[in-house]
Amino acid sequence: MSESAELDQDRPKKLIKVNVDREVPEDKIRIWLKHIVDKVYAEMPPLEYGDIEIVVMMDFSKSVNMTKELKKMIMETLEDELLR
């Protein structure tokens, strides 16, 4: 196991679950994701807790008509928005 992987195990983690329980029109995905990013930031613990690993879990189980490509694009776009 690498040293960085060992260090990551010591960091506290915060799980934020996002339910994708509705169909999102492709032209509205960016706006919808900005709302999700705001929700994720609102659930983050205060900075006084120090370095913390944030794990965002996207639950697509109720979005039966959403393609794999669209799900992947949503996850990648969310990651890009969170890393800004």
N, C-alpha and C positions, 0 to 999 in steps of 0.2 A: 504494500500500500504506500502511496506517495505521501510525502510530508504534508502537502496541502490538503489531501483527503483526510488525514488524521486531524488536522486543525479544524476542518469543517465539522467534524463530529462533536467538537467541544462547544461550538457556537449554538446558542439557543435558537430554536426555530419557531416560526409563526406560520401556521397553515391558514390560508384564506381560500375558501371554496366559492367558486362562481358557478351558479347554475345557469346554463344556457337553455332555458325552458320555453323559448319562443323562436320563431323563425325571424331572422334578421335580413332584410333586403340588402343585397350586395352594395347598393349605392349609399346605404345608411350605416355600414359597418364601422367606419372611422368614428362617426359621432357616437355610436353605441359603445365602442371601445373606450372613448374618452370618459364616458360615464363609468365604465367598469374600472378604469385606472383611478378615478376619483374615489370609488368605493374601496379599492385596495389601499390607497393612501390613507383613507379615513380609518381603516382597521389596523394600521401599523401601530405598534407600541411606540411610546415616546422615545426620543433619542437618548434619554438618560439611561436606558437599559443597555446602551453600548451596541457593539456589533451584533447583529442578529440576521439570521438567514430567513428570508421570506420565501415561502413555497405557495404558489398559486395553483390551485387545482381547478381545471375547467371540466364541468360535468355536462357532457353533451347527450346524456341518455334520453332526454325528452325531445331532442331535435332530430327526429327520425329522417326527415327529408334533406338534411344538410349533408353535402358531399364531403368526402375526406379532404379534398383539396381546399374547400372552404373552411373546414375546421382547422386545418394546418395554417392557412393564411390568417385566421383569427388569432391563433396562438402566437404566431410569429409577429404579427402586428402589435399584439398586447405586450409581448416582450420588448419590442422596440420602444413603445410608448413608456413603459416602466423604466427603461434604462436611460431615458432622456434626462 
